[in-house]
Amino acid sequence: MNELLRLARSLRCEPANPRAAFAHRLRIGLAVASLILILSLLR
């Protein structure tokens, strides 16, 4: 569990530029969505 929390903290990004923050959140969201899709297709 500690490793997951450490990974989540490393993925957090708070750039001063709102456009960069949005792009970062979009990339993370797409990565999570694709991971969920792959895991659901493997079942």
PDB file of N, CA, C and O in Angstrom:
ATOM      1  N   MET A   1       0.824  -1.204   0.000  1.00  0.00           N
ATOM      2  CA  MET A   1       0.000   0.000   0.000  1.00  0.00           C
ATOM      3  C   MET A   1       0.861   1.259   0.000  1.00  0.00           C
ATOM      4  O   MET A   1       0.533   2.248  -0.655  1.00  0.00           O
ATOM      5  N   ASN A   2       1.962   1.209   0.739  1.00  0.00           N
ATOM      6  CA  ASN A   2       2.856   2.373   0.771  1.00  0.00           C
ATOM      7  C   ASN A   2       3.431   2.665  -0.609  1.00  0.00           C
ATOM      8  O   ASN A   2       3.634   3.824  -0.971  1.00  0.00           O
ATOM      9  N   GLU A   3       3.692   1.613  -1.375  1.00  0.00           N
ATOM     10  CA  GLU A   3       4.237   1.814  -2.718  1.00  0.00           C
ATOM     11  C   GLU A   3       3.220   2.500  -3.616  1.00  0.00           C
ATOM     12  O   GLU A   3       3.583   3.342  -4.438  1.00  0.00           O
ATOM     13  N   LEU A   4       1.938   2.141  -3.462  1.00  0.00           N
ATOM     14  CA  LEU A   4       0.899   2.791  -4.264  1.00  0.00           C
ATOM     15  C   LEU A   4       0.769   4.262  -3.900  1.00  0.00           C
ATOM     16  O   LEU A   4       0.588   5.110  -4.774  1.00  0.00           O
ATOM     17  N   LEU A   5       0.861   4.562  -2.619  1.00  0.00           N
ATOM     18  CA  LEU A   5       0.788   5.967  -2.199  1.00  0.00           C
ATOM     19  C   LEU A   5       1.988   6.755  -2.710  1.00  0.00           C
ATOM     20  O   LEU A   5       1.853   7.908  -3.120  1.00  0.00           O
ATOM     21  N   ARG A   6       3.161   6.128  -2.685  1.00  0.00           N
ATOM     22  CA  ARG A   6       4.355   6.802  -3.198  1.00  0.00           C
ATOM     23  C   ARG A   6       4.222   7.061  -4.695  1.00  0.00           C
ATOM     24  O   ARG A   6       4.604   8.124  -5.184  1.00  0.00           O
ATOM     25  N   LEU A   7       3.675   6.080  -5.424  1.00  0.00           N
ATOM     26  CA  LEU A   7       3.459   6.250  -6.861  1.00  0.00           C
ATOM     27  C   LEU A   7       2.461   7.368  -7.126  1.00  0.00           C
ATOM     28  O   LEU A   7       2.660   8.177  -8.033  1.00  0.00           O
ATOM     29  N   ALA A   8       1.386   7.418  -6.339  1.00  0.00           N
ATOM     30  CA  ALA A   8       0.383   8.469  -6.517  1.00  0.00           C
ATOM     31  C   ALA A   8       0.987   9.847  -6.251  1.00  0.00           C
ATOM     32  O   ALA A   8       0.679  10.808  -6.956  1.00  0.00           O
ATOM     33  N   ARG A   9       1.842   9.946  -5.239  1.00  0.00           N
ATOM     34  CA  ARG A   9       2.479  11.234  -4.957  1.00  0.00           C
ATOM     35  C   ARG A   9       3.413  11.651  -6.083  1.00  0.00           C
ATOM     36  O   ARG A   9       3.517  12.834  -6.408  1.00  0.00           O
ATOM     37  N   SER A  10       4.094  10.672  -6.677  1.00  0.00           N
ATOM     38  CA  SER A  10       5.013  11.020  -7.757  1.00  0.00           C
ATOM     39  C   SER A  10       4.264  11.432  -9.016  1.00  0.00           C
ATOM     40  O   SER A  10       4.791  12.189  -9.830  1.00  0.00           O
ATOM     41  N   LEU A  11       3.025  10.935  -9.187  1.00  0.00           N
ATOM     42  CA  LEU A  11       2.242  11.303 -10.359  1.00  0.00           C
ATOM     43  C   LEU A  11       1.620  12.689 -10.223  1.00  0.00           C
ATOM     44  O   LEU A  11       1.260  13.312 -11.221  1.00  0.00           O
ATOM     45  N   ARG A  12       1.495  13.167  -8.992  1.00  0.00           N
ATOM     46  CA  ARG A  12       0.916  14.496  -8.782  1.00  0.00           C
ATOM     47  C   ARG A  12       1.854  15.550  -9.348  1.00  0.00           C
ATOM     48  O   ARG A  12       3.068  15.516  -9.149  1.00  0.00           O
ATOM     49  N   CYS A  13       1.256  16.464 -10.044  1.00  0.00           N
ATOM     50  CA  CYS A  13       2.043  17.527 -10.669  1.00  0.00           C
ATOM     51  C   CYS A  13       1.261  18.815 -10.501  1.00  0.00           C
ATOM     52  O   CYS A  13       0.088  18.886 -10.870  1.00  0.00           O
ATOM     53  N   GLU A  14       1.896  19.824  -9.952  1.00  0.00           N
ATOM     54  CA  GLU A  14       1.242  21.110  -9.732  1.00  0.00           C
ATOM     55  C   GLU A  14       2.014  22.223 -10.436  1.00  0.00           C
ATOM     56  O   GLU A  14       2.585  23.097  -9.784  1.00  0.00           O
ATOM     57  N   PRO A  15       2.030  22.189 -11.759  1.00  0.00           N
ATOM     58  CA  PRO A  15       2.750  23.268 -12.452  1.00  0.00           C
ATOM     59  C   PRO A  15       1.985  24.583 -12.350  1.00  0.00           C
ATOM     60  O   PRO A  15       0.772  24.596 -12.143  1.00  0.00           O
ATOM     61  N   ALA A  16       2.701  25.667 -12.496  1.00  0.00           N
ATOM     62  CA  ALA A  16       2.086  26.988 -12.405  1.00  0.00           C
ATOM     63  C   ALA A  16       1.204  27.260 -13.623  1.00  0.00           C
ATOM     64  O   ALA A  16       0.251  28.035 -13.542  1.00  0.00           O
ATOM     65  N   ASN A  17       1.519  26.629 -14.741  1.00  0.00           N
ATOM     66  CA  ASN A  17       0.772  26.835 -15.976  1.00  0.00           C
ATOM     67  C   ASN A  17      -0.497  25.973 -15.967  1.00  0.00           C
ATOM     68  O   ASN A  17      -0.389  24.748 -15.930  1.00  0.00           O
ATOM     69  N   PRO A  18      -1.692  26.569 -16.000  1.00  0.00           N
ATOM     70  CA  PRO A  18      -2.929  25.767 -15.980  1.00  0.00           C
ATOM     71  C   PRO A  18      -3.062  24.849 -17.189  1.00  0.00           C
ATOM     72  O   PRO A  18      -3.634  23.764 -17.086  1.00  0.00           O
ATOM     73  N   ARG A  19      -2.534  25.280 -18.338  1.00  0.00           N
ATOM     74  CA  ARG A  19      -2.608  24.425 -19.528  1.00  0.00           C
ATOM     75  C   ARG A  19      -1.777  23.158 -19.346  1.00  0.00           C
ATOM     76  O   ARG A  19      -2.205  22.072 -19.736  1.00  0.00           O
ATOM     77  N   ALA A  20      -0.588  23.296 -18.753  1.00  0.00           N
ATOM     78  CA  ALA A  20       0.261  22.135 -18.495  1.00  0.00           C
ATOM     79  C   ALA A  20      -0.378  21.219 -17.462  1.00  0.00           C
ATOM     80  O   ALA A  20      -0.287  19.997 -17.575  1.00  0.00           O
ATOM     81  N   ALA A  21      -1.023  21.799 -16.458  1.00  0.00           N
ATOM     82  CA  ALA A  21      -1.699  20.994 -15.444  1.00  0.00           C
ATOM     83  C   ALA A  21      -2.837  20.195 -16.073  1.00  0.00           C
ATOM     84  O   ALA A  21      -3.017  19.018 -15.760  1.00  0.00           O
ATOM     85  N   PHE A  22      -3.605  20.829 -16.958  1.00  0.00           N
ATOM     86  CA  PHE A  22      -4.699  20.135 -17.629  1.00  0.00           C
ATOM     87  C   PHE A  22      -4.168  19.010 -18.507  1.00  0.00           C
ATOM     88  O   PHE A  22      -4.721  17.910 -18.511  1.00  0.00           O
ATOM     89  N   ALA A  23      -3.107  19.276 -19.243  1.00  0.00           N
ATOM     90  CA  ALA A  23      -2.530  18.252 -20.119  1.00  0.00           C
ATOM     91  C   ALA A  23      -2.014  17.076 -19.296  1.00  0.00           C
ATOM     92  O   ALA A  23      -2.166  15.921 -19.692  1.00  0.00           O
ATOM     93  N   HIS A  24      -1.411  17.369 -18.163  1.00  0.00           N
ATOM     94  CA  HIS A  24      -0.906  16.301 -17.302  1.00  0.00           C
ATOM     95  C   HIS A  24      -2.053  15.447 -16.776  1.00  0.00           C
ATOM     96  O   HIS A  24      -1.979  14.219 -16.803  1.00  0.00           O
ATOM     97  N   ARG A  25      -3.116  16.098 -16.295  1.00  0.00           N
ATOM     98  CA  ARG A  25      -4.272  15.347 -15.777  1.00  0.00           C
ATOM     99  C   ARG A  25      -4.934  14.544 -16.876  1.00  0.00           C
ATOM    100  O   ARG A  25      -5.416  13.439 -16.630  1.00  0.00           O
ATOM    101  N   LEU A  26      -4.964  15.080 -18.081  1.00  0.00           N
ATOM    102  CA  LEU A  26      -5.559  14.356 -19.203  1.00  0.00           C
ATOM    103  C   LEU A  26      -4.748  13.105 -19.527  1.00  0.00           C
ATOM    104  O   LEU A  26      -5.315  12.039 -19.766  1.00  0.00           O
ATOM    105  N   ARG A  27      -3.420  13.235 -19.534  1.00  0.00           N
ATOM    106  CA  ARG A  27      -2.575  12.061 -19.808  1.00  0.00           C
ATOM    107  C   ARG A  27      -2.737  11.002 -18.728  1.00  0.00           C
ATOM    108  O   ARG A  27      -2.829   9.814 -19.037  1.00  0.00           O
ATOM    109  N   ILE A  28      -2.775  11.416 -17.470  1.00  0.00           N
ATOM    110  CA  ILE A  28      -2.946  10.457 -16.383  1.00  0.00           C
ATOM    111  C   ILE A  28      -4.311   9.783 -16.480  1.00  0.00           C
ATOM    112  O   ILE A  28      -4.424   8.574 -16.279  1.00  0.00           O
ATOM    113  N   GLY A  29      -5.339  10.557 -16.786  1.00  0.00           N
ATOM    114  CA  GLY A  29      -6.684  10.000 -16.924  1.00  0.00           C
ATOM    115  C   GLY A  29      -6.768   8.992 -18.053  1.00  0.00           C
ATOM    116  O   GLY A  29      -7.394   7.942 -17.905  1.00  0.00           O
ATOM    117  N   LEU A  30      -6.147   9.300 -19.172  1.00  0.00           N
ATOM    118  CA  LEU A  30      -6.151   8.364 -20.293  1.00  0.00           C
ATOM    119  C   LEU A  30      -5.377   7.097 -19.962  1.00  0.00           C
ATOM    120  O   LEU A  30      -5.773   6.006 -20.372  1.00  0.00           O
ATOM    121  N   ALA A  31      -4.291   7.229 -19.232  1.00  0.00           N
ATOM    122  CA  ALA A  31      -3.514   6.056 -18.838  1.00  0.00           C
ATOM    123  C   ALA A  31      -4.324   5.167 -17.911  1.00  0.00           C
ATOM    124  O   ALA A  31      -4.313   3.946 -18.062  1.00  0.00           O
ATOM    125  N   VAL A  32      -5.026   5.757 -16.956  1.00  0.00           N
ATOM    126  CA  VAL A  32      -5.847   4.974 -16.031  1.00  0.00           C
ATOM    127  C   VAL A  32      -7.007   4.320 -16.777  1.00  0.00           C
ATOM    128  O   VAL A  32      -7.316   3.154 -16.531  1.00  0.00           O
ATOM    129  N   ALA A  33      -7.651   5.052 -17.683  1.00  0.00           N
ATOM    130  CA  ALA A  33      -8.761   4.501 -18.455  1.00  0.00           C
ATOM    131  C   ALA A  33      -8.307   3.333 -19.321  1.00  0.00           C
ATOM    132  O   ALA A  33      -9.005   2.324 -19.418  1.00  0.00           O
ATOM    133  N   SER A  34      -7.147   3.462 -19.948  1.00  0.00           N
ATOM    134  CA  SER A  34      -6.654   2.364 -20.779  1.00  0.00           C
ATOM    135  C   SER A  34      -6.277   1.152 -19.930  1.00  0.00           C
ATOM    136  O   SER A  34      -6.477   0.013 -20.351  1.00  0.00           O
ATOM    137  N   LEU A  35      -5.740   1.390 -18.753  1.00  0.00           N
ATOM    138  CA  LEU A  35      -5.429   0.276 -17.854  1.00  0.00           C
ATOM    139  C   LEU A  35      -6.699  -0.451 -17.426  1.00  0.00           C
ATOM    140  O   LEU A  35      -6.721  -1.682 -17.397  1.00  0.00           O
ATOM    141  N   ILE A  36      -7.750   0.283 -17.096  1.00  0.00           N
ATOM    142  CA  ILE A  36      -9.020  -0.334 -16.722  1.00  0.00           C
ATOM    143  C   ILE A  36      -9.599  -1.115 -17.896  1.00  0.00           C
ATOM    144  O   ILE A  36     -10.113  -2.217 -17.709  1.00  0.00           O
ATOM    145  N   LEU A  37      -9.521  -0.560 -19.097  1.00  0.00           N
ATOM    146  CA  LEU A  37     -10.022  -1.252 -20.282  1.00  0.00           C
ATOM    147  C   LEU A  37      -9.271  -2.551 -20.522  1.00  0.00           C
ATOM    148  O   LEU A  37      -9.885  -3.584 -20.788  1.00  0.00           O
ATOM    149  N   ILE A  38      -7.956  -2.507 -20.431  1.00  0.00           N
ATOM    150  CA  ILE A  38      -7.151  -3.716 -20.646  1.00  0.00           C
ATOM    151  C   ILE A  38      -7.478  -4.770 -19.601  1.00  0.00           C
ATOM    152  O   ILE A  38      -7.632  -5.946 -19.931  1.00  0.00           O
ATOM    153  N   LEU A  39      -7.585  -4.357 -18.338  1.00  0.00           N
ATOM    154  CA  LEU A  39      -7.893  -5.321 -17.287  1.00  0.00           C
ATOM    155  C   LEU A  39      -9.293  -5.908 -17.464  1.00  0.00           C
ATOM    156  O   LEU A  39      -9.503  -7.089 -17.187  1.00  0.00           O
ATOM    157  N   SER A  40     -10.243  -5.106 -17.919  1.00  0.00           N
ATOM    158  CA  SER A  40     -11.598  -5.643 -18.109  1.00  0.00           C
ATOM    159  C   SER A  40     -11.653  -6.582 -19.311  1.00  0.00           C
ATOM    160  O   SER A  40     -12.444  -7.525 -19.317  1.00  0.00           O
ATOM    161  N   LEU A  41     -10.825  -6.340 -20.329  1.00  0.00           N
ATOM    162  CA  LEU A  41     -10.809  -7.238 -21.496  1.00  0.00           C
ATOM    163  C   LEU A  41     -10.119  -8.557 -21.179  1.00  0.00           C
ATOM    164  O   LEU A  41     -10.414  -9.574 -21.807  1.00  0.00           O
ATOM    165  N   LEU A  42      -9.213  -8.555 -20.224  1.00  0.00           N
ATOM    166  CA  LEU A  42      -8.504  -9.787 -19.870  1.00  0.00           C
ATOM    167  C   LEU A  42      -9.361 -10.747 -19.039  1.00  0.00           C
ATOM    168  O   LEU A  42      -9.048 -11.933 -18.944  1.00  0.00           O
ATOM    169  N   ARG A  43     -10.427 -10.243 -18.446  1.00  0.00           N
ATOM    170  CA  ARG A  43     -11.281 -11.104 -17.612  1.00  0.00           C
ATOM    171  C   ARG A  43     -12.132 -12.004 -18.439  1.00  0.00           C
ATOM    172  O   ARG A  43     -12.907 -12.792 -17.896  1.00  0.00           O
TER     173      ARG A  43
END
